[in-house]
Amino acid sequence: MRYPPFNKAYLEKLDDGQRDYLLTGSGWFFAYEFLFVPAEHGYVIGPTGSGKTNKMVNLCAWLKHTEVILWISASKDNDIVPLFFMGKPVNIIIPKHAGIEITLAGKPMDNVVYSVVSDPSDVFYAIKTDHINILEVRNAFWDRGKLLDFMIEFFKLISEWSRTGIMPRFRPDMKSSGKSKVTVFIDESQWLIAGSKVTNDPHRTKATAIISENALEIRTYGWRLIIASQGFTNVPPIIRENMACTFLCSGADIKDPPKLRLQCFPNISGYIPSSRFKKSQYKFLNRNGDSVPVRGPVPVPLYPKDEKDREIADKIRITYGKIYHDKPPKESEVQEECLPELGRFSQMAIPPEKQDEIISRWSAEGVTHAD
């Protein structure tokens, strides 16, 4: 298939390694079958230790040039550290009262800002289009059910607000429709969605159903999901069927559907099975199960790419405070009791002892309004 030439302005945004790769046959295929396909979902599959998070970071490094990034963190093992080396500042979105501290050699990092939200709807106003946005919720709740309730409402609002036209319009837009282009990464998705495995957790079952039913609909409004999971059956069938593109990591073990089984366990001479992929490789398949190259995987750089950046990354520490959104401190409870009728807008009120501090979500730095 013949693809059109790349826009020179786009090529200039890329680093040397990206530009060199994009001009290969594999790069052209990846670009025009995934990167440039509006709101095309992606699914990164591989067992523990196969480098899924690094593959997700690699996709972020590509999509940051053309889309707004919202990364839902797995909140473990300093997994988000490579995102601090994307050439953009980082916006940590954290529920009110919860605690997270990011330090470099014991001092606060210069390119990191924090946005505190009271409820899921506030997340959309906290997103900064010129930042890498990281939603830190997994360690922000004491009660797992309340954590899942937060995420259920978040995904419901993506669909409802987009459908009714009240979702803030994030730049850049989709040229053909003027709609936002947003990529939502869900790292280690098994904490949020149940897949085909049996679960007795009604909240997780509900979260699975909500995300599943919205996975296809939100594409209409320019939202792309990229989900990482240990196995293909860890994600519900409706999501798998609509998760058009797949990124197979080392050791991916998929027996159904046939197009993925063939890639994991090829019976054709010269084809490389996923069990022989290196940790630094993956194989990209488009919605039809096609790949370039046909027989084997492609390399993925380690992030951060620069050796000096990796030395800096080793000195970064992410500490989650043992305080939670659903267990507010006593002093906050007293203040909220004074303004119970205001609900989620209580933070816009002027506390009795802070008359000179007016906080408005509509004038907060980085807020993007709908046109």
C-alpha positions in Angstrom: 0.0 0.0 0.0 1.3 3.4 -0.9 1.2 6.1 1.8 1.4 9.9 1.4 4.6 11.8 2.3 5.1 13.0 5.8 4.5 16.7 6.7 7.8 18.4 7.1 6.7 20.4 10.1 5.8 17.1 11.8 9.1 15.5 11.0 10.9 18.5 12.5 9.2 17.8 15.9 10.7 14.3 16.1 14.1 13.4 17.5 16.7 11.8 15.2 15.8 8.2 16.2 12.1 8.8 15.6 12.7 10.5 12.2 15.0 7.7 11.0 12.5 5.0 12.0 9.5 6.8 10.5 11.2 6.8 7.1 11.5 3.0 7.1 8.8 0.7 5.7 7.9 -0.3 9.3 7.7 3.4 10.4 5.4 4.4 7.5 3.1 1.4 8.4 3.0 2.3 12.1 2.3 6.0 11.3 -0.5 5.6 8.8 -2.1 2.6 10.4 -2.0 3.9 14.0 -0.5 7.3 14.8 -2.4 9.2 12.2 -5.6 7.3 12.5 -8.0 9.5 14.6 -8.8 8.0 18.0 -7.5 4.5 17.1 -7.3 2.4 20.3 -4.3 0.3 21.1 -3.7 -2.7 23.3 -0.2 -3.5 24.7 0.0 -7.2 25.7 2.7 -9.1 27.6 3.5 -10.9 30.8 5.3 -9.3 33.8 8.8 -8.3 32.8 8.1 -8.0 29.1 8.5 -4.2 29.1 4.9 -3.1 28.6 5.4 0.2 30.5 8.4 1.1 28.3 6.3 0.3 25.2 3.6 2.6 26.6 6.1 5.4 27.2 7.4 4.9 23.6 3.8 5.4 22.3 3.5 8.5 24.5 6.8 9.8 22.9 5.1 9.6 19.5 1.6 10.8 20.4 2.8 13.8 22.5 3.4 15.7 19.3 -0.2 15.6 18.1 -2.4 14.7 21.0 -3.1 15.7 24.6 -1.7 13.0 27.0 -3.5 11.7 30.1 -1.7 8.8 31.7 -3.6 6.9 34.4 -0.7 5.6 36.6 -0.4 2.1 38.0 1.2 3.9 41.0 4.1 1.5 41.6 7.8 1.0 41.1 8.5 4.6 39.8 6.9 3.6 36.5 6.1 7.2 35.6 9.7 8.5 35.9 10.4 8.2 32.1 7.5 10.5 31.5 9.5 13.3 33.1 11.9 13.2 30.1 9.4 13.8 27.3 10.6 17.3 26.7 7.4 18.7 28.4 6.6 19.6 31.9 4.6 17.1 33.9 1.2 17.8 35.6 0.4 15.5 38.4 -3.4 15.3 39.0 -4.2 14.1 42.4 -7.5 13.8 44.4 -7.9 16.3 47.3 -6.3 15.3 50.6 -4.2 12.5 49.0 -0.4 12.9 49.0 2.3 12.4 46.5 5.8 13.9 46.5 8.3 13.7 43.6 11.8 14.7 44.3 15.2 14.7 42.5 18.1 14.1 44.8 15.9 15.0 47.8 14.6 18.3 46.3 11.3 19.1 44.4 11.5 18.8 40.7 11.4 22.0 38.6 9.3 20.7 35.7 6.5 19.1 37.9 3.3 20.8 38.9 0.4 19.4 41.0 -3.3 19.9 40.3 -5.7 18.9 43.1 -9.2 17.8 42.2 -12.2 17.2 44.3 -14.1 14.8 42.0 -13.8 13.1 38.6 -15.4 16.0 36.7 -12.6 18.3 37.9 -10.0 16.2 36.2 -11.0 17.6 32.8 -10.4 21.1 33.9 -7.1 20.2 35.5 -5.7 18.8 32.3 -2.9 21.0 30.8 -2.6 20.7 27.0 1.1 21.5 27.0 2.0 19.1 29.7 2.2 15.3 30.2 -0.8 14.8 32.5 -0.6 12.0 35.0 -3.7 11.0 37.0 -2.5 9.5 40.3 -5.6 7.8 41.9 -4.7 4.3 42.7 -2.9 5.1 45.9 -5.2 8.1 46.7 -8.0 6.1 48.2 -8.3 4.0 51.4 -11.4 2.2 50.2 -11.0 0.3 46.9 -14.7 0.6 46.2 -14.5 4.4 46.3 -11.5 4.3 44.0 -13.4 2.4 41.4 -16.5 4.6 41.9 -14.2 7.6 41.1 -13.0 5.9 37.9 -16.5 4.8 36.9 -17.7 8.3 37.0 -14.6 9.6 35.2 -15.3 7.3 32.2 -19.0 8.0 32.2 -18.3 11.7 32.0 -15.9 11.3 29.0 -18.8 9.9 27.0 -21.6 12.0 28.4 -19.8 15.3 28.3 -18.5 14.7 24.8 -21.8 13.5 23.5 -23.7 16.6 24.9 -21.0 19.1 23.8 -19.9 20.3 27.3 -16.5 18.6 27.4 -13.7 21.2 27.3 -12.1 21.3 23.9 -8.5 20.3 24.2 -5.9 21.3 21.6 -4.8 20.1 19.1 -8.0 19.4 17.3 -8.9 16.8 14.7 -8.7 18.8 11.5 -11.6 17.1 9.9 -14.1 17.7 12.7 -12.7 20.2 15.2 -12.9 17.7 18.0 -10.3 17.1 20.6 -7.5 14.6 20.2 -6.8 13.0 23.6 -4.9 9.8 24.4 -5.7 8.1 27.7 -3.1 5.5 28.8 -4.1 2.9 31.4 -1.0 1.2 32.7 -1.4 -2.3 34.2 -5.2 -2.2 33.6 -6.0 -5.3 35.7 -6.5 -3.1 38.8 -9.3 -1.4 37.1 -11.0 -3.8 34.6 -11.8 -7.4 35.3 -11.6 -9.1 31.9 -12.9 -12.6 31.6 -11.6 -13.6 35.0 -14.2 -14.2 37.7 -14.5 -11.4 40.3 -16.8 -11.0 43.2 -16.1 -7.2 43.5 -19.3 -5.4 42.3 -17.4 -2.2 41.9 -14.8 -3.7 39.6 -17.5 -5.5 37.6 -19.3 -2.1 37.2 -16.1 -0.3 36.2 -15.4 -3.0 33.6 -18.9 -2.6 32.2 -18.7 1.2 32.0 -15.3 1.3 30.4 -16.3 -1.5 28.0 -19.5 0.3 26.8 -17.7 3.6 26.3 -14.5 2.2 24.6 -16.1 2.4 21.2 -18.3 5.5 21.7 -15.5 7.8 22.9 -13.6 7.3 19.6 -16.3 9.3 17.9 -15.3 12.3 20.0 -11.5 12.0 19.5 -10.5 10.1 22.6 -8.0 7.2 22.2 -7.4 4.5 24.8 -4.1 2.7 25.1 -4.4 -0.2 27.6 -1.6 -2.4 28.9 -2.4 -5.8 30.3 -0.7 -9.0 31.1 -3.0 -11.1 29.0 -5.5 -10.8 26.2 -8.3 -12.3 28.3 -7.7 -9.7 31.0 -9.7 -7.3 29.0 -13.5 -7.9 28.4 -14.5 -9.2 24.9 -16.3 -6.0 23.9 -13.1 -4.0 24.5 -10.9 -6.6 22.7 -13.2 -6.5 19.7 -12.9 -2.8 19.4 -9.3 -2.4 20.5 -8.2 -2.4 16.9 -4.4 -2.2 17.1 -2.3 -4.6 19.1 1.3 -4.3 20.4 2.7 -7.8 21.2 5.5 -7.9 23.8 7.9 -10.6 24.6 6.1 -13.8 25.7 2.7 -12.7 24.7 0.5 -15.8 24.9 -2.6 -15.4 22.8 -4.6 -18.3 21.4 -7.6 -16.5 20.2 -8.5 -14.7 17.9 -6.6 -16.5 15.1 -4.9 -13.4 13.7 -3.1 -12.9 17.1 -2.5 -16.6 17.7 -0.7 -16.7 14.3 1.6 -13.9 15.4 2.4 -15.5 18.8 2.7 -19.1 17.5 3.5 -18.9 13.8 3.7 -22.1 11.9 5.3 -20.5 8.9 9.0 -20.9 8.3 11.1 -17.8 9.0 8.4 -16.2 11.3 9.6 -15.3 14.8 7.2 -16.3 17.7 6.5 -13.9 20.5 8.4 -16.2 22.9 11.6 -15.3 21.1 11.1 -11.5 21.2 13.5 -9.5 23.2 12.3 -7.3 26.1 13.3 -4.3 23.9 11.1 -5.4 21.0 7.4 -5.6 20.1 5.3 -6.4 17.0 2.7 -3.9 15.9 -0.5 -5.2 14.3 -3.1 -3.0 12.6 -6.9 -3.6 12.8 -6.6 -6.3 10.1 -3.8 -8.2 11.9 -1.2 -7.1 9.4 2.3 -6.1 10.3 5.5 -4.7 8.8 7.9 -6.4 9.0 5.8 -9.5 8.5 8.1 -12.1 10.1 9.4 -10.4 13.2 9.3 -7.6 15.7 10.8 -4.1 15.7 13.1 -2.6 18.4 11.9 -0.1 21.0 14.4 2.3 22.7 14.8 2.3 26.4 13.4 5.4 28.1 14.8 7.8 29.1 16.8 7.6 25.8 19.7 9.7 26.9 22.3 8.1 29.2 22.6 11.3 31.3 18.8 11.4 31.7 18.9 7.8 32.9 21.4 8.8 35.5 19.1 11.6 36.6 16.1 9.3 36.6 17.9 7.0 39.1 17.9 9.9 41.6 14.1 10.6 41.3 11.9 9.3 44.1 8.2 9.1 44.1 6.6 8.9 47.6 3.0 8.3 48.2 1.8 9.8 51.5 -0.4 7.6 53.7 -3.3 10.1 53.5 -6.4 9.5 51.3 -9.1 11.3 49.4 -11.8 9.3 51.1 -10.3 9.9 54.6 -10.0 13.7 54.8 -8.1 15.2 57.8 -10.2 16.5 60.7 -9.5 20.1 60.0 -10.9 19.7 56.4 -14.0 17.9 57.7 -14.8 20.9 60.0 -14.5 23.4 57.1 -16.7 21.3 54.8 -19.4 21.0 57.5 -19.7 24.7 57.4 -20.6 24.6 53.7 -22.5 21.3 53.2 -25.0 22.7 50.6 -22.3 23.7 48.2 -21.1 20.1 47.6 -18.3 19.9 45.0 -18.2 23.7 44.6 -17.4 24.2 48.3 -13.7 24.9 47.4 -14.8 28.0 45.5 -16.2 29.5 48.7 -14.1 31.9 50.8 -13.1 30.1 54.0 -13.7 32.4 57.1 -10.0 32.6 57.9 -8.8 33.1 54.4 -10.8 36.0 53.0 -7.9 37.2 50.9 -7.5 33.9 48.9 -10.1 33.4 46.2 -9.8 30.1 44.4 -11.6 29.7 41.1 -11.4 26.6 38.9 -12.3 28.8 35.9 -9.3 31.1 36.3 -6.8 28.4 37.4 -3.6 28.3 35.4 -3.8 25.8 32.5 -7.5 25.6 32.2 -8.8 25.2 28.7 -12.3 26.2 27.9 -14.6 25.0 25.2 -14.8 27.4 22.2 
